Amino acid sequence: MISRSSLARHAQQAARRSWGAPSLQQRSFAAAASSGAFETSDISGLKVASRDAHGPTTKLAIVAKAGTRFQPLPGLTVGLEEFAFKNTERRSALRITRETELLGGQLAASHTREALVLQASFLRDDLPYFAELLAEVVSMTKYTTHEFHEDVERVLRLKQNSFYHNVPAVALDNAHSVAFHNGLGASIYPTPATPYGKYMNEEHIASFADAVYVKPNLALVADGAAPENLSKWVGQFFKDVPASSQSGQKFGSEASKYHGGEQRTSHTGGNAMVIAFPGSGYTAPKPEIAVLAALLGGQSTIKWSPGYSLLSKATADISGLSFSATNIPYSDAGLLTVQLSGAAASVRQGAEATVKALESIANGKVAKEDISKAIANAKFNALDETQLREPTLHLVGSGVVNTGKAYEPASLVQGIENVTAEKVKAAAKTVLEGKATVSSVGDLFVLPYAEQIGLRV
């Protein structure tokens, strides 16, 4: 009997010979790491962003302009995600799984409000195989009836039920709906009550794929691939990806518009509130919003210390409360959020403390030292994001596919360095004077209305 290790070794050797890939002995990882910036190019009409730190592994991702913001019917983005890496016209799902395992690779599919991400992680020499596989997924996937009912629909229902019982996630999802209505307000996962037969089936998913899996809507992002090899294999395997929809269909989204308002949802699984305001987007960044989020704060960055942030100090005596302040950026909008979860009474106290903290900033009653700390922390967060491989792939790909160039969080740093106490004060005053977005999920008898904590909706 042939051992599994022998089988894997022979499969790898045969595959690499057929691709003409260099042998392991030819690898050289002694070159210096790159600066971390991605270079963009156009290969056979496909937008490509890449950088090479000369490491032993590579991540390759297709980022499609197919997030929930762009779906014409509920659930289609999730449908595409679940059909990824199933049967194509050339390979069965079993073959894809076995070959990927033999090469030690990893495959993943995920989605955000703006993007669908198909990702492969693998050893550096296996670039040809995974480049070909990703090209097949976007151009040759079979959207079969039996897979939809046996796999996709079943998994989707499990994910929806899991999402519905994640109270903080439901609160954040509701906040987007209230803030933006359509587009960015579309649910990241449709609720379990969504009538699937009316909105989603394998034919609707296939039509959506035909419209979005075209070169203008795609970006290929590579981290850890030599430019000459990437150009060669992408040019060879992606040349047949269509430049336009075969049916002529196009799906898009209107420019985001912030509305604000309040939504309250009774839930027995826990308590959560999201207090949100217009934030900073990628195309028109507002560095003072990043500093404001850092000043409001979240978990302490120093062990055994409550932290410098205003909310850390204000909620130190509130038991059972989890909270975080962050700016969630999108291509043409952003949402500055404070997310609170825990016991209903604790969440109520945290919400009251949030408004008081914003008022103290707007009134200039914050120590200059705390603002300096917030600026330094916001700067660190922007730079640290560029060092994380997977989030960076998503970020860069979304930038390329939406604007033609990579989003570079590091570009925010100069703006953050120029933020002053007056700018932070003005930003806090602006959000308080405008319409807030408040989403409450849980025990509505205890959780406060927006007006009870001093917010306009």
Buried (B, 14 or more C-beta within 10 A) or exposed (E): EEEEEEEBEEBBEEBBEEBEBBEEEEEEEEEEEBEBEBEBBEBBBBBBBBBBBBEEBBBBBBBBBBBBBBBBBBBBBBBBBBBBBBBBEEBEBEEBBBBBBBBEBBBBBBBBBBBBBBBBBBBBBBBBBBBBBBBBBBBBBBBBEEBBEEBBBEEBEEBBEEBBEBBBBBBBBBBBBBBBBEBBBBBBBBEEEBEBEEBBBBEBBBBBBBBBBBBBBBBBBBBBBBBEBBBBBBBBBBEEBBEBBEEEBEBEBEEBBBBBBBBBBEBEEBBBBBBBBBBBBBBEBBBBBBBBBBBBBBEBBEEEEEBBBBBBBBBEEBEEBBBBBBBBBBBBBBBBBBBBBBBBBBBBBBBBBBBBBBBBBBEEEBEEEBBEBBBBBBBBBBBEBBEEBBEBBBBBBBBBBBEEEBBBBBEBBEBBEEBEBEBBBBBBBBBBEEBBBBBBBBBBEBBBEBEEBBBEB
